[in-house]
Amino acid sequence: MKPFIGQTFQTLEEASDFYIKYAEACGFGVRHNTKRKTKEGAAKLKYIVCNREGFYETTNQVPGSATASSQGTLAQDDRKKKKKNKKIKRRRISNRCGCIARIGFRITPPTLTVCRY
């Protein structure tokens, strides 16, 4: 079954299970994304998106900048200590491609309603 705007669910688990099954049938994976809250701290909006949605931000550090020059030897010593204490992680290629598949649930107790699809 394909989701539609206005579709209702009783719980967040029921809604996310439905979208996960839909995504598997369509051939993509999902991840939980934004959760907006009210001033009181109660959840009011929840997004589930394609696991390839968006792009990673790149950080470009200019050589000779304040952070690089003023902490040169200190930063190198810190890196050496971290290498000794932690296992080095392998660099991986980003699998993000900007996919726009997503669903938004508006949480109005006692139900959840699909507000964006």
C-alpha positions in Angstrom: 0.0 0.0 0.0 1.3 3.4 -0.9 1.2 6.2 1.7 -1.0 9.2 1.2 -1.5 12.6 2.8 -4.1 12.4 5.6 -3.4 8.7 6.4 -3.6 8.1 10.1 -1.8 5.7 12.5 -2.2 5.0 16.2 1.5 4.9 17.2 4.8 6.1 15.9 6.0 2.5 15.8 3.0 1.5 13.6 3.7 4.4 11.3 7.4 3.8 11.0 6.9 0.0 10.4 4.4 0.9 7.6 6.9 3.2 5.9 9.8 0.8 6.3 7.8 -2.0 4.6 6.8 0.4 1.8 10.5 1.4 1.3 11.6 -2.2 1.2 9.0 -2.9 -1.5 10.2 0.1 -3.5 13.8 -0.8 -3.1 15.3 1.8 -0.7 16.3 1.9 2.9 15.2 4.5 5.4 16.5 6.3 8.5 14.8 8.4 11.1 15.5 12.1 10.7 14.1 15.2 12.3 11.8 15.2 15.3 10.3 18.6 16.0 9.1 19.3 19.5 6.6 21.8 21.1 7.7 24.2 23.8 6.6 21.7 26.4 8.9 19.0 24.9 6.2 16.8 23.3 6.9 15.6 19.8 4.8 17.3 17.1 6.5 16.3 13.8 8.6 13.3 12.8 10.4 12.7 9.5 11.6 9.4 8.1 13.8 9.8 5.0 15.6 7.7 2.5 19.0 6.6 3.8 20.6 8.3 0.8 18.8 11.6 1.3 20.9 14.8 1.5 24.6 15.4 1.2 27.4 15.5 3.8 28.9 18.9 4.4 32.5 19.3 3.5 34.9 21.3 5.7 37.7 23.2 4.1 40.4 24.4 6.4 42.7 27.0 5.1 46.4 26.3 5.7 47.9 28.8 8.1 44.6 29.7 9.7 44.4 30.5 13.4 43.5 27.0 14.4 46.2 25.3 12.3 49.1 27.7 13.2 48.5 28.4 16.9 47.9 24.8 17.9 50.3 23.1 15.5 52.4 20.9 17.8 49.7 20.5 20.4 47.3 19.2 17.7 49.9 16.7 16.5 50.5 15.4 20.0 46.8 15.0 20.6 46.5 13.0 17.3 49.3 10.7 18.4 47.7 10.0 21.7 44.3 9.3 20.0 46.0 6.9 17.6 47.4 5.0 20.5 44.2 4.8 22.5 41.6 4.3 19.7 41.3 2.0 16.7 41.6 4.1 13.5 38.4 4.0 11.5 38.6 3.4 7.7 37.5 6.3 5.6 34.4 5.5 3.6 32.9 7.0 0.5 29.6 8.9 1.0 26.6 7.1 -0.3 24.4 10.2 -0.1 23.0 11.2 -3.5 20.3 13.8 -2.6 17.3 11.4 -2.8 14.1 13.2 -2.0 12.0 10.2 -0.7 10.6 11.2 2.7 7.5 11.1 4.8 6.4 13.5 7.6 4.1 12.5 10.4 2.2 15.2 12.3 1.7 14.0 15.9 -1.6 15.0 17.4 -2.5 12.7 20.2 -4.0 10.1 20.1 -3.1 9.7 16.3 -0.3 10.4 13.8 -1.2 11.8 10.4 0.8 11.8 7.2 1.4 15.5 6.5 4.2 15.3 3.8 4.9 12.6 1.3 
